[in-house]
Amino acid sequence: MRVTQLVSECELGDCPTLYATDRGTLLVQGETPHDHGLRLPAHETVVEIPVDLIRKAIRDQLI
């Protein structure tokens, strides 16, 4: 899979980031919350990112 960084909260690569793949999908890097109360299958997870990260990607017409 080829991954391209779209938008990030920082330049260091260790903060919330949105990526595009060559599969036509998005990857999200963020904090893993443990107090969400959701029932997730073992092969899935959730991450928490700032809403402003999505707004910035839309504003910059990246998604």
Distance bins in CASP14 RR format, pairs under 12 A and 6 or more apart:
PFRMAT RR
TARGET T0000
AUTHOR 0000-0000-0000
RMODE 2
METHOD distances of the structure
MODEL  1
1 19 0 0 0 0 1 0 0 0 0 0 0
1 20 0 0 0 0 0 1 0 0 0 0 0
1 21 1 0 1 0 0 0 0 0 0 0 0
1 22 1 0 0 1 0 0 0 0 0 0 0
1 23 1 0 0 1 0 0 0 0 0 0 0
1 24 0 0 0 0 1 0 0 0 0 0 0
1 25 0 0 0 0 1 0 0 0 0 0 0
1 26 0 0 0 0 0 1 0 0 0 0 0
1 27 0 0 0 0 1 0 0 0 0 0 0
2 19 0 0 0 0 1 0 0 0 0 0 0
2 20 0 0 0 0 1 0 0 0 0 0 0
2 21 1 0 0 1 0 0 0 0 0 0 0
2 22 1 0 1 0 0 0 0 0 0 0 0
2 23 0 0 0 0 1 0 0 0 0 0 0
2 24 0 0 0 0 0 1 0 0 0 0 0
2 25 0 0 0 0 0 1 0 0 0 0 0
2 27 0 0 0 0 0 1 0 0 0 0 0
3 17 0 0 0 0 0 1 0 0 0 0 0
3 18 0 0 0 0 0 1 0 0 0 0 0
3 19 1 0 1 0 0 0 0 0 0 0 0
3 20 1 0 0 1 0 0 0 0 0 0 0
3 21 1 0 1 0 0 0 0 0 0 0 0
3 22 0 0 0 0 1 0 0 0 0 0 0
3 23 0 0 0 0 1 0 0 0 0 0 0
3 24 0 0 0 0 0 1 0 0 0 0 0
3 25 0 0 0 0 1 0 0 0 0 0 0
3 26 0 0 0 0 1 0 0 0 0 0 0
3 27 1 0 0 1 0 0 0 0 0 0 0
3 28 0 0 0 0 0 1 0 0 0 0 0
3 29 0 0 0 0 0 1 0 0 0 0 0
4 17 0 0 0 0 0 1 0 0 0 0 0
4 18 0 0 0 0 0 1 0 0 0 0 0
4 19 1 0 0 1 0 0 0 0 0 0 0
4 20 1 0 1 0 0 0 0 0 0 0 0
4 21 1 0 0 1 0 0 0 0 0 0 0
4 22 0 0 0 0 1 0 0 0 0 0 0
4 23 0 0 0 0 0 1 0 0 0 0 0
4 24 0 0 0 0 0 1 0 0 0 0 0
4 25 0 0 0 0 0 1 0 0 0 0 0
4 26 0 0 0 0 0 1 0 0 0 0 0
4 27 0 0 0 0 1 0 0 0 0 0 0
4 62 0 0 0 0 1 0 0 0 0 0 0
4 63 0 0 0 0 0 1 0 0 0 0 0
5 11 0 0 0 0 0 1 0 0 0 0 0
5 12 0 0 0 0 0 1 0 0 0 0 0
5 13 0 0 0 0 1 0 0 0 0 0 0
5 15 0 0 0 0 0 1 0 0 0 0 0
5 16 0 0 0 0 0 1 0 0 0 0 0
5 17 1 0 0 1 0 0 0 0 0 0 0
5 18 1 0 0 1 0 0 0 0 0 0 0
5 19 1 0 1 0 0 0 0 0 0 0 0
5 20 0 0 0 0 1 0 0 0 0 0 0
5 21 0 0 0 0 0 1 0 0 0 0 0
5 26 0 0 0 0 0 1 0 0 0 0 0
5 27 0 0 0 0 1 0 0 0 0 0 0
5 28 0 0 0 0 0 1 0 0 0 0 0
5 29 0 0 0 0 1 0 0 0 0 0 0
5 53 0 0 0 0 0 1 0 0 0 0 0
5 57 0 0 0 0 0 1 0 0 0 0 0
5 62 0 0 0 0 1 0 0 0 0 0 0
6 16 0 0 0 0 0 1 0 0 0 0 0
6 17 1 0 0 1 0 0 0 0 0 0 0
6 18 1 0 1 0 0 0 0 0 0 0 0
6 19 1 0 0 1 0 0 0 0 0 0 0
6 20 1 0 1 0 0 0 0 0 0 0 0
6 21 0 0 0 0 0 1 0 0 0 0 0
6 25 0 0 0 0 0 1 0 0 0 0 0
6 26 1 0 0 1 0 0 0 0 0 0 0
6 27 0 0 0 0 1 0 0 0 0 0 0
6 28 0 0 0 0 0 1 0 0 0 0 0
6 29 0 0 0 0 0 1 0 0 0 0 0
6 53 0 0 0 0 1 0 0 0 0 0 0
6 54 0 0 0 0 0 1 0 0 0 0 0
6 56 0 0 0 0 1 0 0 0 0 0 0
6 57 1 0 1 0 0 0 0 0 0 0 0
6 58 0 0 0 0 0 1 0 0 0 0 0
6 59 0 0 0 0 0 1 0 0 0 0 0
6 60 0 0 0 0 1 0 0 0 0 0 0
6 61 0 0 0 0 0 1 0 0 0 0 0
6 62 1 0 1 0 0 0 0 0 0 0 0
6 63 1 0 0 1 0 0 0 0 0 0 0
7 13 0 0 0 0 0 1 0 0 0 0 0
7 15 0 0 0 0 0 1 0 0 0 0 0
7 16 0 0 0 0 1 0 0 0 0 0 0
7 17 1 0 0 1 0 0 0 0 0 0 0
7 18 1 0 1 0 0 0 0 0 0 0 0
7 19 0 0 0 0 1 0 0 0 0 0 0
7 20 0 0 0 0 1 0 0 0 0 0 0
7 26 0 0 0 0 0 1 0 0 0 0 0
7 28 0 0 0 0 0 1 0 0 0 0 0
7 29 0 0 0 0 0 1 0 0 0 0 0
7 49 0 0 0 0 0 1 0 0 0 0 0
7 50 0 0 0 0 0 1 0 0 0 0 0
7 52 0 0 0 0 1 0 0 0 0 0 0
7 53 1 0 0 1 0 0 0 0 0 0 0
7 54 0 0 0 0 1 0 0 0 0 0 0
7 55 0 0 0 0 1 0 0 0 0 0 0
7 56 1 0 1 0 0 0 0 0 0 0 0
7 57 1 0 1 0 0 0 0 0 0 0 0
7 58 0 0 0 0 1 0 0 0 0 0 0
7 59 0 0 0 0 1 0 0 0 0 0 0
7 60 1 0 0 1 0 0 0 0 0 0 0
7 61 0 0 0 0 0 1 0 0 0 0 0
7 62 1 0 1 0 0 0 0 0 0 0 0
7 63 0 0 0 0 1 0 0 0 0 0 0
8 14 0 0 0 0 1 0 0 0 0 0 0
8 15 1 0 0 1 0 0 0 0 0 0 0
8 16 1 0 0 1 0 0 0 0 0 0 0
8 17 1 0 1 0 0 0 0 0 0 0 0
8 18 1 0 0 1 0 0 0 0 0 0 0
8 19 0 0 0 0 1 0 0 0 0 0 0
8 28 0 0 0 0 0 1 0 0 0 0 0
8 29 0 0 0 0 1 0 0 0 0 0 0
8 30 0 0 0 0 0 1 0 0 0 0 0
8 49 0 0 0 0 0 1 0 0 0 0 0
8 50 0 0 0 0 0 1 0 0 0 0 0
8 52 0 0 0 0 0 1 0 0 0 0 0
8 53 1 0 0 1 0 0 0 0 0 0 0
8 56 0 0 0 0 1 0 0 0 0 0 0
8 57 0 0 0 0 1 0 0 0 0 0 0
8 60 0 0 0 0 0 1 0 0 0 0 0
8 62 0 0 0 0 0 1 0 0 0 0 0
9 15 1 0 1 0 0 0 0 0 0 0 0
9 16 1 0 1 0 0 0 0 0 0 0 0
9 17 1 0 0 1 0 0 0 0 0 0 0
9 18 0 0 0 0 1 0 0 0 0 0 0
9 28 0 0 0 0 0 1 0 0 0 0 0
9 29 0 0 0 0 1 0 0 0 0 0 0
9 30 0 0 0 0 1 0 0 0 0 0 0
9 31 0 0 0 0 0 1 0 0 0 0 0
9 49 0 0 0 0 1 0 0 0 0 0 0
9 50 1 0 0 1 0 0 0 0 0 0 0
9 51 0 0 0 0 0 1 0 0 0 0 0
9 52 0 0 0 0 1 0 0 0 0 0 0
9 53 1 0 0 1 0 0 0 0 0 0 0
9 54 0 0 0 0 0 1 0 0 0 0 0
9 55 0 0 0 0 0 1 0 0 0 0 0
9 56 0 0 0 0 1 0 0 0 0 0 0
9 57 0 0 0 0 0 1 0 0 0 0 0
10 16 0 0 0 0 1 0 0 0 0 0 0
10 17 0 0 0 0 1 0 0 0 0 0 0
10 29 0 0 0 0 0 1 0 0 0 0 0
10 30 0 0 0 0 0 1 0 0 0 0 0
10 50 0 0 0 0 0 1 0 0 0 0 0
10 53 0 0 0 0 0 1 0 0 0 0 0
11 17 0 0 0 0 0 1 0 0 0 0 0
12 29 0 0 0 0 0 1 0 0 0 0 0
13 19 0 0 0 0 0 1 0 0 0 0 0
13 29 1 0 0 1 0 0 0 0 0 0 0
13 30 0 0 0 0 0 1 0 0 0 0 0
14 29 0 0 0 0 1 0 0 0 0 0 0
14 30 0 0 0 0 1 0 0 0 0 0 0
14 31 0 0 0 0 0 1 0 0 0 0 0
15 28 0 0 0 0 0 1 0 0 0 0 0
15 29 1 0 0 1 0 0 0 0 0 0 0
15 30 1 0 0 1 0 0 0 0 0 0 0
15 31 0 0 0 0 1 0 0 0 0 0 0
15 47 0 0 0 0 0 1 0 0 0 0 0
15 48 0 0 0 0 0 1 0 0 0 0 0
15 49 0 0 0 0 1 0 0 0 0 0 0
15 50 0 0 0 0 1 0 0 0 0 0 0
15 53 0 0 0 0 1 0 0 0 0 0 0
16 27 0 0 0 0 0 1 0 0 0 0 0
16 28 1 0 0 1 0 0 0 0 0 0 0
16 29 1 0 0 1 0 0 0 0 0 0 0
16 30 1 0 1 0 0 0 0 0 0 0 0
16 31 1 0 0 1 0 0 0 0 0 0 0
16 32 0 0 0 0 0 1 0 0 0 0 0
16 47 0 0 0 0 1 0 0 0 0 0 0
16 48 0 0 0 0 1 0 0 0 0 0 0
16 49 1 0 1 0 0 0 0 0 0 0 0
16 50 1 0 1 0 0 0 0 0 0 0 0
16 51 0 0 0 0 0 1 0 0 0 0 0
16 52 0 0 0 0 1 0 0 0 0 0 0
16 53 1 0 1 0 0 0 0 0 0 0 0
16 54 0 0 0 0 1 0 0 0 0 0 0
16 56 0 0 0 0 0 1 0 0 0 0 0
16 57 0 0 0 0 0 1 0 0 0 0 0
17 26 0 0 0 0 0 1 0 0 0 0 0
17 27 0 0 0 0 1 0 0 0 0 0 0
17 28 1 0 0 1 0 0 0 0 0 0 0
17 29 1 0 1 0 0 0 0 0 0 0 0
17 30 1 0 0 1 0 0 0 0 0 0 0
17 31 0 0 0 0 0 1 0 0 0 0 0
17 47 0 0 0 0 0 1 0 0 0 0 0
17 49 0 0 0 0 1 0 0 0 0 0 0
17 50 0 0 0 0 0 1 0 0 0 0 0
17 53 1 0 0 1 0 0 0 0 0 0 0
17 54 0 0 0 0 0 1 0 0 0 0 0
17 56 0 0 0 0 0 1 0 0 0 0 0
17 57 0 0 0 0 0 1 0 0 0 0 0
17 62 0 0 0 0 0 1 0 0 0 0 0
18 25 0 0 0 0 0 1 0 0 0 0 0
18 26 1 0 0 1 0 0 0 0 0 0 0
18 27 1 0 0 1 0 0 0 0 0 0 0
18 28 1 0 1 0 0 0 0 0 0 0 0
18 29 1 0 0 1 0 0 0 0 0 0 0
18 30 0 0 0 0 1 0 0 0 0 0 0
18 47 0 0 0 0 0 1 0 0 0 0 0
18 49 1 0 0 1 0 0 0 0 0 0 0
18 50 0 0 0 0 0 1 0 0 0 0 0
18 51 0 0 0 0 0 1 0 0 0 0 0
18 52 0 0 0 0 0 1 0 0 0 0 0
18 53 1 0 1 0 0 0 0 0 0 0 0
18 54 1 0 0 1 0 0 0 0 0 0 0
18 55 0 0 0 0 0 1 0 0 0 0 0
18 56 0 0 0 0 1 0 0 0 0 0 0
18 57 1 0 1 0 0 0 0 0 0 0 0
18 58 0 0 0 0 0 1 0 0 0 0 0
18 60 0 0 0 0 0 1 0 0 0 0 0
18 62 1 0 0 1 0 0 0 0 0 0 0
18 63 1 0 0 1 0 0 0 0 0 0 0
19 25 0 0 0 0 1 0 0 0 0 0 0
19 26 1 0 0 1 0 0 0 0 0 0 0
19 27 1 0 1 0 0 0 0 0 0 0 0
19 28 1 0 0 1 0 0 0 0 0 0 0
19 29 1 0 0 1 0 0 0 0 0 0 0
19 30 0 0 0 0 0 1 0 0 0 0 0
19 49 0 0 0 0 0 1 0 0 0 0 0
19 53 0 0 0 0 0 1 0 0 0 0 0
19 57 0 0 0 0 0 1 0 0 0 0 0
19 62 0 0 0 0 0 1 0 0 0 0 0
19 63 0 0 0 0 0 1 0 0 0 0 0
20 26 1 0 0 1 0 0 0 0 0 0 0
20 27 1 0 0 1 0 0 0 0 0 0 0
20 28 0 0 0 0 0 1 0 0 0 0 0
20 57 0 0 0 0 1 0 0 0 0 0 0
20 62 1 0 0 1 0 0 0 0 0 0 0
20 63 1 0 0 1 0 0 0 0 0 0 0
21 27 1 0 0 1 0 0 0 0 0 0 0
21 28 0 0 0 0 0 1 0 0 0 0 0
24 63 0 0 0 0 0 1 0 0 0 0 0
25 63 0 0 0 0 0 1 0 0 0 0 0
26 47 0 0 0 0 0 1 0 0 0 0 0
26 49 0 0 0 0 0 1 0 0 0 0 0
26 53 0 0 0 0 0 1 0 0 0 0 0
26 54 0 0 0 0 0 1 0 0 0 0 0
26 57 0 0 0 0 1 0 0 0 0 0 0
26 62 0 0 0 0 1 0 0 0 0 0 0
26 63 1 0 0 1 0 0 0 0 0 0 0
27 45 0 0 0 0 0 1 0 0 0 0 0
27 47 0 0 0 0 1 0 0 0 0 0 0
27 49 0 0 0 0 0 1 0 0 0 0 0
28 45 0 0 0 0 0 1 0 0 0 0 0
28 46 0 0 0 0 1 0 0 0 0 0 0
28 47 1 0 1 0 0 0 0 0 0 0 0
28 48 0 0 0 0 1 0 0 0 0 0 0
28 49 1 0 1 0 0 0 0 0 0 0 0
28 50 0 0 0 0 0 1 0 0 0 0 0
28 53 0 0 0 0 1 0 0 0 0 0 0
28 54 0 0 0 0 1 0 0 0 0 0 0
28 57 0 0 0 0 0 1 0 0 0 0 0
28 63 0 0 0 0 0 1 0 0 0 0 0
29 45 0 0 0 0 0 1 0 0 0 0 0
29 47 1 0 0 1 0 0 0 0 0 0 0
29 48 0 0 0 0 0 1 0 0 0 0 0
29 49 1 0 0 1 0 0 0 0 0 0 0
29 50 0 0 0 0 0 1 0 0 0 0 0
29 53 0 0 0 0 1 0 0 0 0 0 0
30 45 0 0 0 0 0 1 0 0 0 0 0
30 46 0 0 0 0 1 0 0 0 0 0 0
30 47 1 0 1 0 0 0 0 0 0 0 0
30 48 1 0 0 1 0 0 0 0 0 0 0
30 49 1 0 1 0 0 0 0 0 0 0 0
30 50 0 0 0 0 1 0 0 0 0 0 0
30 53 0 0 0 0 1 0 0 0 0 0 0
31 45 0 0 0 0 0 1 0 0 0 0 0
31 46 0 0 0 0 1 0 0 0 0 0 0
31 47 1 0 0 1 0 0 0 0 0 0 0
31 48 1 0 1 0 0 0 0 0 0 0 0
31 49 1 0 0 1 0 0 0 0 0 0 0
31 50 0 0 0 0 1 0 0 0 0 0 0
31 53 0 0 0 0 0 1 0 0 0 0 0
32 40 0 0 0 0 0 1 0 0 0 0 0
32 44 0 0 0 0 0 1 0 0 0 0 0
32 45 1 0 0 1 0 0 0 0 0 0 0
32 46 1 0 0 1 0 0 0 0 0 0 0
32 47 1 0 1 0 0 0 0 0 0 0 0
32 48 1 0 0 1 0 0 0 0 0 0 0
32 49 0 0 0 0 0 1 0 0 0 0 0
33 40 0 0 0 0 0 1 0 0 0 0 0
33 45 0 0 0 0 1 0 0 0 0 0 0
33 46 1 0 0 1 0 0 0 0 0 0 0
33 47 1 0 0 1 0 0 0 0 0 0 0
33 48 1 0 1 0 0 0 0 0 0 0 0
33 49 0 0 0 0 0 1 0 0 0 0 0
34 40 0 0 0 0 0 1 0 0 0 0 0
34 45 0 0 0 0 0 1 0 0 0 0 0
34 46 0 0 0 0 1 0 0 0 0 0 0
34 47 0 0 0 0 0 1 0 0 0 0 0
34 48 0 0 0 0 0 1 0 0 0 0 0
35 46 0 0 0 0 0 1 0 0 0 0 0
35 48 0 0 0 0 0 1 0 0 0 0 0
36 45 0 0 0 0 0 1 0 0 0 0 0
36 46 1 0 0 1 0 0 0 0 0 0 0
36 47 0 0 0 0 0 1 0 0 0 0 0
36 48 0 0 0 0 1 0 0 0 0 0 0
37 46 0 0 0 0 1 0 0 0 0 0 0
38 44 0 0 0 0 1 0 0 0 0 0 0
38 45 0 0 0 0 1 0 0 0 0 0 0
38 46 1 0 0 1 0 0 0 0 0 0 0
38 48 0 0 0 0 0 1 0 0 0 0 0
39 46 0 0 0 0 0 1 0 0 0 0 0
40 46 1 0 0 1 0 0 0 0 0 0 0
40 47 0 0 0 0 0 1 0 0 0 0 0
47 53 0 0 0 0 0 1 0 0 0 0 0
49 55 0 0 0 0 0 1 0 0 0 0 0
49 56 0 0 0 0 0 1 0 0 0 0 0
49 57 0 0 0 0 0 1 0 0 0 0 0
50 56 0 0 0 0 1 0 0 0 0 0 0
50 57 0 0 0 0 0 1 0 0 0 0 0
51 57 0 0 0 0 0 1 0 0 0 0 0
51 58 0 0 0 0 0 1 0 0 0 0 0
52 58 0 0 0 0 0 1 0 0 0 0 0
52 59 0 0 0 0 1 0 0 0 0 0 0
53 59 0 0 0 0 0 1 0 0 0 0 0
53 60 0 0 0 0 0 1 0 0 0 0 0
53 62 0 0 0 0 0 1 0 0 0 0 0
53 63 0 0 0 0 0 1 0 0 0 0 0
54 60 0 0 0 0 0 1 0 0 0 0 0
54 62 0 0 0 0 1 0 0 0 0 0 0
54 63 1 0 0 1 0 0 0 0 0 0 0
55 62 0 0 0 0 0 1 0 0 0 0 0
55 63 0 0 0 0 0 1 0 0 0 0 0
56 62 0 0 0 0 1 0 0 0 0 0 0
56 63 0 0 0 0 0 1 0 0 0 0 0
57 63 1 0 1 0 0 0 0 0 0 0 0
END
